[in-house]
């Protein structure tokens, strides 16, 4: 399953997130795969595409960052898979 994770940096402060990531890595549990990410030009949000078979893995990862980030999680499917469903 793919998930678009929208992270909003608490207090508008991305630096603590970057500092932790540099010091400890992404803190991904085994089985959760980071696909790609994009940061808003104003550095207020980060959009991450994550993949896993068990939602609990994603929730474990979120728990590692919830002190610094507010999360919105949207299950997504690739456009190539969605298009045939709309035929």
C-alpha positions, 0 to 999 in steps of 0.5 A: 500500500502507498501512502502520501504523508503530509507532515506539517512542522510544529511551530513552523520549525523544520530544523529539529526534524532535519537535526533528528534525521541527521543524527538518527536516520529516518527511524523506519521500522523494518518493512516500511519503505521510503519512496520519495519526498518533497518539501514545500518551498516555504519549508512549512510542510514535507510530502513523503510517499511511503510504502508498506503492507501493514498500516501498523508499521506506518503508525510506528514510524509516525510515533517516532516523529509526532513530537515534532510533526503533525501528520496527515496520511492519505492512502494513494494509488498510482494513476496508472492503476486508477485509470482502468478503474474509471473506464 
